[in-house]
Amino acid sequence: METKKIGELCSISKKSIMPKEGVTYTLYSLPSYDKDMTPETLLGEEIKSAKLVLTDNTILYNKLNVHFKRIWNVGQLCTANNVCSTEFLPLKVKGENVCQDYLYYVLRDETLTQAMYGARRGTSGSQQRIAPETLLEYEVPFFPIEEQRKIAGLLKDLDDRIYANRMIKENLTQQARALFQAWFIDFEPFEGSVPSDWKTVTLGDIATIQTRVFSPEKNPEVTIEHYSIPAFDSIHYPIFEKASEVKSNKYLLTKESVMISKLNPDTKRIWRPLCLSDYPVCSTEFIVYEANEVAHKDFLFSIIDSMPFFHHLCSHTTGSTNSRQRAMPKSTLEFEVLLPPESIIRAFCDMVSPIYDLAATRDAENQCLVQTRDTLLPNLISGKMDIKNLSE
């Protein structure tokens, strides 16, 4: 099989600018990739550092934490003044014999990812990066253009289904949020005002923060269901891994747990864990809550997912920089909540719990699709599957 160096298939765009005040830019950044893969629109004065100039039909390859495969396949740009974070390497295909979508999937191959991960540079594991020349020197399988298109087309069909599921989940999440807004902020079922028998309490009156510790060092051989911030950002699904591969203590979770990230709370990361195994755990960068009444779990989840709670969370932080700010867990328990009678809470949970469950099934289905795609990918690009017999 023919192989070529990545540097023979594409080049790295290196032009950079310092955004100008008063000029509108479209910014492709790691936070916007992690959130919903939608670039931000910002004024130049809101962008505090130099950025790389982005042009049509570019693949953005993240050089930081490469094992999370933040790879952005950008097509035709819709606006002027497009820029990207310097944490990306902007790759432009060379010539008409290279299919951009094929190169995108080659860059997602686990063998390449592991090679890049092993070639990182830097003093800190979480901040190590790959050098551009390392990527460009790496050799990958190379097929005739029509075969490249067949491979890319099959894999893209799976990615399209994954994206559709994400949109369905987002719609379901918005439905649940709208119900909470209607019932407990706008009071629509109650003639627009707070019923007289509702009480003002604090979050600490209806929920507790759980900090049960799991020690990987004491349980190295068990497989953990690991809810981490990178896992949330990249796949919205826990990572199943040996505890020996984890270097720090975690919080134990139960089916009654709900959680929200205390790290950089202005990027909302809220999770209703699935607890599919014997050892569901999460990063200590999450605040883990459990409702005092088990049946109120999704009432509690809707509270911490609401905008009033989000604003409270963001206004009670420590840390001097935006990139390392943390919410103060104890202060969240001071958040004021209007507590309706038990019958109202149960009626609300009867409506939203099936919505949250449906959203969780979309995550699970996507995980299966991701595994299918990631199993097919190396077999397709290695030639183990007969590409010529693939349907158009």
N, C-alpha and C positions, 0 to 999 in steps of 0.2 A: 504494500500500500504506500502511496506517495505521502510524504509529510512535508510540511513547510513550517518555518519559524513564524510566530505571530507577527513579528516585524516585517515579514514579507507580505502579509495579508492586510496590514493596516499600519497607520502612523499615529503618533500622539500629537495632538494639537497643544501648543504651549503658549499661545498668545494670552496675556493677562492684562487686566485693566483694574484701576481703582474706580469704583462707581462714582458718578458725579451727582452732586446735590441737585434736586429738582428733576432728575431724569428717572423714568420708570423702567425697572428691570424685571425680567422673569428669571428667578433664581432656582436652579436645581441643586438641592442640598441633601445631606444625609437625613436630617429630621423630616423633610418633606417626602423623601423616599419612604422612610419608615412609617410615616403617618398614613398616606394614601396614594403615594406615587403621583402626586399633583404638585408641580412647581409653584412657588410663592410669587406673588407680584408685590414688589417693594420699591420704594423710592431709594435713590442712591444714598441718602443720608442715613437710611436704616441699615445699610450694609456696611459693616465696620472694617472689612479687610478686603484685600485684592481678590479678584475672582478670575477664572479662566473664561475666555470668550467661547461661546458655544455656537456651532453652525448646524445646518440641517443634517439629518442622517448620521448621527453620532452614537456610539456606544460608550456609556460612562461606566468605567470599571473602578470600583472602590478599592483603594490601596490600604485602607485601615480596616483591621478585623476582617480579612478576606474570607474567612470561613463562613461568614453570614451572607455571602454572595449578593451584596447590594450592587446589582448590575442593571443599568437603566438603558433600555433600547429606545433611543429617541428618533422619531421619524421627522416629518416636515414640521418645522417650527411655525407657530401661528402668530407670533408677535416679534417685534424688533427687540434689540438689546437683551439677548439671552446669555446668561452666564451660569457657571457652575462652581461648586466648591472645589478648592484645590485638593480636597481629599479624593477627588475623582481623577482618573486618567481618561481624557476624551479621545476615543479611538475612531479614526476615519478609515474606511475600507479603501484598498488600492485596486483600481481597475474594475472591469466589468466581469471578471471571472471569479469574483468573491461575492457571495450572498451575505448581506449584512445580518439577516436573521440566523443564518448558519453560524457565523462567527459568534453571535450572541450566545447561542447554545453551546458552542465549543468552550466559551469562557465560563459557562456554568458547570462544566463537567467536573465531577468530584476529584478525578485524578489531577487535573490542573490546579484545582483549589488546594489540594493537599500539598502539591509541589510549591505553590506560592506561599502557603502558610509556613512551610518549613524554611523558606528563604527570607522570612521577615527580618527587618533590621530595627534596632532601637533597644532601649534599656528596660522598658516596661512592657509586659505581655499584652496589656489592654491597649497600649499605644504604639505597638510595633506596626511598621508599614513595609510594603514591598517596594523595591526600587523599580522604576520604569523599565530599565534595561533587562531586569530579570524576566519580566513578562514578555518583552519583545523577543528574547532569545529562546523562549520555550517552543518546542516543536509540537505541532498538532496534525492530526490526519487531514488530508486534503483530497476532495473529490471533484469531479467535473461539476460545472455550475448547476446542471439540471438535477443531479443527485443531491447537491447541497440544498436545493429548493425543496425537494421531496422530504428530506430529513427535517428541515425547518418547519415545513407545513404540518407534518404529523405532530411535532412537539408543540407548535403554536395552537393547534386545536385543543390540546389539553390545557394550555395556559389560558385560552379564551374561556373554557369552562370554569377554571379556577377564578378568573376575574368575575364571571357572571355570579358565582356563588358569593363572592365578596360583596357584590352590589346587593344581592338579596339579603345577606346578613345585615348590611348597613341599613337597608330599608326596614327590616324587622326591628333593629335597634332604635331607629327613629320613631317607629310606632310606639314602642314601649316608653320612650322619653316623652312623646306627645301625650300619652295617657297620664303619666305622672304630672306633667305640666297642667293638664286639664283638671285633674282631680285635686291636687294638693298645692297648686300655686294660683291657678285661675279660678278654682272651685266651681267649675261649670255645672257639675251635677247637683250643686248645692246653692243654686240661684246666685252664684257669683260672690258669695261671702262666706266667712268662716263660721261653721255651725257652732252654736253656743256650748255644745258638750265636748268640743275638742280642747285639748290641753296643750300648752306650750311646755315642752321638755327639752332636754339636750340629747345629743346623740349618745352620750355616755349613760343616759337613763335607759336606753333601749338596746344598746350593743356594748360589747367589750372588745378590746384589742388583744389578740392572741399572739403570744411570742414563744410558743412551744418550740424547742430547739431540736433540730436533727443534726447529728455530728457525722459527717462522711468518714472522718478518721476512725470512728468507733464501729462503723458499719460499711467497710470498704467493698464488700462483695455484693451488696444488694443493688438492685436496679431502681433508680429513683425516677419519678415523674416530675421533671424539673421545670417550674415556671419561673423563667428569668426575664429580665428586661430585653436582652437581645432576642430571645425566643418570641416574645410578644411582638417586637418590632418587625421581625423578619417573617414569621409564619403564623403568628397568633395561635400557637399550639405548643404544648409542653414538649421538651426534649426528654426522651427516655435514654438514660445513660447510667453506667456504673458509678456508684458513689465515689469510688477511688479516683475518678476523673475530675471530681469537684474538690476545690481546695479550701473552702470556707464553710462555716456552719450555715444552715438554712432554717427557715420556719416550717414546721409541720402544718399541713392543711387537712381539713375534713370536708365532707360534702356540705357542711353548714357554713363554710368560709366564703367570704367575698373580699376582694382586695383591690387596692389602688396604689400606684407608685408614689413614694415620697421623694424620689429623686427627680429633679427638674419637673415639678408638678404642673408647670404650664403646658407640658406635653402630656395630655391625659392618657394614662395607661390603666384601664380598669378591667378586672378579670373576675369571672365567675368560674372557678376551677372545676374541671370535670371529675377529678379523683377517680381515675380509671384503674389504678393499681394500689398496691399495699403501702407505697411510700410516696405520696404526693407531697412535694416540698416547694417552697418558693424562696427567691432571693430576699435577704433582709432589707433590700431597698423597697420592698412593699410594706404597706400597712395592712395587716390581716384583721378583719372584723368578723364577729359572729353575733347574730341577733340573740338577745336574751330569750326570745320566744322563737323556737326553731321554725315555726310556720310563717314567721315574718321575714324570712331570709330575703325574698325578692323585693319586699318593701324597703328593707335596708339597702339592698343593691341599687334600687332606683334612687334612693336618697343620695348615695355617694356618687351616682352618675349624673345628678342634677347640676344645673348651672349655679344655683346659689351655693351648693357645697363646694363646687369647683373654685368659685371665687374665694370662699373662706379658706380652702386649702392653700391657694396661691398667695394669700395675704399673710399667712403664718409660716414663714420659711426662715431658714438659717443659711448662711453661706454668702460669700462676697461676689461670686460670679454666676452668671446665668447658667453656665454649663455644669455647675456642681451644687446648685441650690437643692435643699431638702425641706419638705414639709415637716412640721413638728407634730408627731402622732398625738400626743396628749391634747394639743390645742384643738384637734378635730373633734374630740369628745365634747367640746364646749359649743359646738354648732347647734343652733336652736332648731327644733323640729316641732311641727304641729302634729300632735298625736290624735288621730281619730279613734272612735270606738273599734273594738275587736272585729265587729261584723264588717266594717268598711275596709279594714286592712285585709281581711280574708277575701273579700270580694275583689279587691284590687289585685291581690296575688293570684287569684283564680284566672284573671285576665292576662297578666303579664308573664306568669311562669311558663305557659305554653309558648309564648313568643320567644322568651330567652332560650327555652329548650330547642326550638326550631333553629335559632341562630347557632346554637352549639352543634347541631347536626350538620350545618353547612361547613363549619370549621372541620368537623371530622371527615366529611366527604372530600373537602379540599386536601386534607392530609393524605387520603388515599390517592387522589389524583396526582399530588406532588410526588408520592412514592412511585407511582406508575411512570410518570415523566422521568424521574431521576433514575429509574431502572432502565427505561428504554434508551435514554440519552447515550450512555457509554457504549451500549450494544450497537447503536446506530452509527456513531462516529468512529467506532473501532473496526467496522466492517463485519462484525459477527452476525449481523442481520443482513439479509440480501436486499440491499437498497433498491436495486433495479426492479424488483418485483413489487415495490410499494406502489399503491394506487396513487394516481394524481390527486 
